[in-house]
Amino acid sequence: MLNQQISQIIASELNVQKTQILSAIQLLDDGNTIPFIARYRKEVTGGLDDTQLRHFETRLIYLRELEDRRQTILKSIQEQGKLTDVLQEKIVNTQSKTELEDLYLPYKPKRRTKGQIAIEAGLEPLADLLWHNPENNPEQVALDYIDENKGFTDSKAVLDGVRYILMERFAEDAELLAKVRQYLQKSAVLISKVLEGKENEGAKFSDYFDHKELLANVPSHRALAMFRGRNEGILQLTLNADPDQDESIRHSYCEEIIRDHLNVHFNHQPADKWREQVISWTWKIKISLHLETELMATLREKAEEEAINVFAQNLTALLMAAPAGAKNTMGLDPGLRTGVKVAVVDSTGKLLATDTIYPHTGQMDRALVSIYQLIQQHNVELIAIGNGTASRETERFAKDVIKQIKGNKPQTVVVSEAGASVYSASELAAKEFPDLDVSLRGAVSIARRLQDPLAELVKIEPKAIGVGQYQHDVNQNQLARKLDAVVEDCVNAVGVDLNTASAALLARVAGMSKTLAQNIVDYRDENGRFETRNQLKKVARLGPKAFEQCAGFMRIAKGKNPLDASGVHPESYPVVEKILQATEQSIQDLMGNTAAIRKLDAQEFTDQNFGLPTVKDIFKELEKPGRDPRGEFKTAIFMDGVETISDLKAGMILEGSITNVTNFGAFVDIGVHQDGLVHISSLSDKFVENPHQVVKTGDIVKVKVLDVDIARKRIALTMRLDEQATDKKEKSISDLTRKQHTQVNKQGKQHHHSQTHNAMGNAFADALRNWNK
């Protein structure tokens, strides 16, 4: 019954059939994973894709939590003997946790309040009398209820007690709360003020020292910035319920909402002034504070949800970035005083050699020889250079070495080193390289992430990768859950090589756990490479369910069965056998034969176990077996001579790479150790509602420099190349305060660059002569 109700709600939200959701619920409850359901159970779910299934999963959790809470509340009210048919109907029908808690509020066990104390003293009849019969004089009738033994020693104390009875009654009226809440959601203004004396300490929040904005319009990045300011003791946040009201009007419009809801009319009766005060106090003391707290929490919750979604979108783009491929690669982790860390890995990512060189601090000769020798000795095809401190100087150094190489020259690529230090110090890195210095592990990670970003980045905690928006300010459990789902979806969309994948990568495959992933690696180490997917069944603790979930996402290159290198699930191999019989071809001849496959009618190969979606998917895999859904590898080419923020001039047109996309624009690495911001209004000539509609992390773009603020380390850019610097200077620089996520190196970059460049030519020749001797 419950699944029926939940499926109807989710089906309406996704605009799909109820039966599709019911089937998805059953599959999920049976232990199937989202990637497996999306890829291999399309017939069962009617073709729900992974995006729909992730929404379904989130809503299923929410609605089941709601139902658990609903039953708890019904039981509590029932035990109190206060559960009426009307109340039960309201509780059963609500699909909102907020509304459910509103309905429970009057019955929720709480500490003794002033209103309860007054009720216990027998003042409730007086409260009803004065409220419903305003012709009575409050001060006079209150005299009959004075009781010194119960703490009500005079008429004022009595009327105060009666007032609290009514205030608490009205403040627990779910329908009234809903009306006031609806008004505030549309009309209230969020006000941010700097706390006295905190101006200097909180300079980074200066945009919010005197800020007002309609609550309904506050974007997530501004909301989270203000909440951070409040948490750090810099800002005070309040709600103004009546922003358009004349200051001469002494009461709030919310008081009129309360009066109308209670159907109160003032006709100059003796108790009218007192009743009017009850309404005013109900708003100011009870409802106002309660709803302000709630609406602030709701704003934060929505802002966090949006920020988490932004992070997820950026992480998806980063993980799905095109790999440079299986090539011998040198990783350079740049540094000035501490030197440049060097690591060379082969095409499978196996570490071949390491070194530390100091090309920027007077040890040019040795640095030249080391890099040249490593490139030649290991046939290096790619050089990955981290984008941190001394990145451009190191890139120039590497390029000048490459100029001296005859024949095939390695390609230099600047890559993000975000999270490399986290990996270097991790337990996983220590296990992988127990005898390697922590600093050198980062160079290995930089090299590998160029070869295959997905395979390397899965080793790092997702939130440490550095493509988020206020990621430290959001709910960490929700963030982790969302990002884990992103990683899982990306890994399974690409598939993994069963014979080369690390335990960290294998653990992200559908149906896998860290234990099972390590067991696969251990089996591989003991028995050699996997030749068939069926060998997975021999891995310790990998049972039938785990095999069913993971097998289709595991790939075996050059195995005994060519299908094991494709996305065709082993359970569907009988379908392929039918296709081979019908075409009278071997699997080797059919795979990749697009012309032959497109002549086939998928309907002819369906049966009670395999429907049309599965057969069509098999056709796609046979056409392009083991195809990689990631795009073609591209890299930004930074302008020579533009290596620090001081080299930038307004009007320059540069090439760069998108490093982060936020609600207010996109950050671009243009090779100066400080990302520039393209404000949302400068992303396109057309109106842009969401930056993710235009760009994604990893995109290579051309930008124009609008303005440079060296002192504040801010760069305003535009992708509208005809835009003039004066058009956006003030706005762009202001919005840059919203987020900065790299720091400009404070040391003398220009000095080091000149020194390196001028010394390179002669030093290289001398160094080679010395080395050859």
DARAKA-V286920 format. One record per backbone hydrogen bond with DSSP energy under -1.0 kcal/mol. CO is the residue of the C=O (numbers start at 1). NH is the residue of the N-H. Records with the same first field share a line. If there is no record, write none. Layout:
# DARAKA-V286920
CO->NH, NH
This chain:
# DARAKA-V286920
1->5
2->6
3->7
4->8
5->9
6->10
7->11
8->12
9->13
10->14
11->16
17->21
18->22
19->23
20->24
21->25
22->26
23->27
24->28
25->29
26->30
27->32
28->31
33->37
34->38
35->39
36->40
37->41
41->45
42->46, 47
49->53
50->54
51->55
52->56
53->57
54->58
55->59
56->60
57->61
58->62
59->63
60->64
61->65
62->66
63->67
64->68
65->69
66->70
67->71
68->72
69->73
70->74
71->75
72->76
73->77
74->78
75->79
76->80
77->82
78->81
84->88
85->89
86->90
87->91
88->92
89->93
90->94
96->100
97->101
98->102
99->103
100->104
101->105
104->107, 108
113->117
114->118
115->119
116->120
117->121
118->123
119->122
123->127
124->128
125->129
126->130
127->131
128->132
129->133
133->136
134->271
137->141
138->142
140->143
142->145
143->146
147->150, 152
148->151
152->147
154->158
155->159
156->160
157->161
158->162
159->163
160->164
161->165
162->166
163->167
164->168
165->169
166->170
167->171
170->173
173->177
174->178
175->179
176->180
177->181
178->182
179->183
180->184
181->185
182->186
183->187
184->188
188->215
189->240
190->213
191->238
192->211
193->236
195->198
198->202
200->203
202->205
203->206
205->208
206->209
209->194
211->192
213->190
214->217
215->218
219->223
220->224
221->225
222->226
223->227
224->228
225->229
226->230
227->231
228->232
229->234, 235
230->233
234->195
236->193
238->191
240->189
242->245
246->249
252->255
253->257
254->258
255->259
256->260
257->261
258->262
259->264
269->272
271->275
272->276
273->277
274->278
275->279
276->280
277->281
278->282
279->283
280->284
281->285
282->287
283->288
286->290
287->291
288->292
289->293
290->294
291->295
292->296
293->297
294->298
295->299
296->300
297->301
298->302
299->303
300->304
301->305
302->306
303->307
304->308
305->309
306->310
307->311
308->312
309->313
310->314
311->315
312->316
313->317
314->318
315->319
316->320
318->321
325->327
328->381, 382
329->345
330->384
331->343
332->386
333->341
340->357
341->333
342->355
343->331
344->352, 353
345->329
346->349
350->346
353->344
355->342
357->340
358->363
363->367
364->368
365->369
366->370
367->371
368->372
369->373
370->374
371->375
372->376
373->377
374->378
375->380
381->411
382->330
383->413
384->332
385->415
388->391
390->394
391->395
392->396
393->397
394->398
395->399
396->400
397->401
398->402
399->403
401->404
402->405
411->383
413->385
415->387
417->420
419->423
420->424
421->425
423->426
426->430
427->431
428->432
429->433
433->436
437->441
440->444
441->445
442->446
443->447
444->448
445->449
447->451
448->452
450->324
451->325
452->456
453->457
454->458
456->459
457->460
461->464
462->465
470->473
475->479
476->480
477->481
478->482
479->483
480->484
481->485
482->486
483->487
484->488
485->489
486->490
487->491
488->492
489->493
490->494
491->495
496->555
497->500, 501
502->506
503->507
505->508
506->509
509->512
513->517
514->518
515->519
516->520
517->521
518->522
519->523
520->524
521->525
522->526
523->527
524->528
531->560
533->536
534->537
535->538
536->539
539->542
541->543
543->547
544->548
545->549
546->550
547->551
550->553
551->554
553->496
555->498
561->564
562->565
563->566
564->556
569->572
570->573
572->575, 576
573->577
574->578
575->579
576->580
577->581
578->582
579->583
580->584, 585
586->590
587->591
590->593
592->594
593->597
594->598
597->600
601->604
602->605
603->606
610->607
611->615
612->616
613->617
614->618
615->619
616->620
617->621
618->622
619->623
620->624
622->592
624->627
639->642
644->647
645->648
649->652
652->705
654->703
656->701
657->669
658->698
660->667
664->680
665->662
666->678
667->659, 660
668->676
669->657
676->668
677->717
678->666
679->682
680->683
682->719
690->693
691->694, 695
696->699
699->658
701->656
703->654
704->718
705->651
707->716
709->714
714->709
715->677
716->706, 707
718->704
719->721
720->723
724->727
725->729
728->732
729->733
730->734
731->735
732->736
734->737
735->738
747->749
748->752
749->753
750->754
751->755
752->756
753->757
754->758
755->759
756->760
759->763
760->764
761->765
762->766
763->767
764->768
765->769
766->770
767->771
768->772
769->773
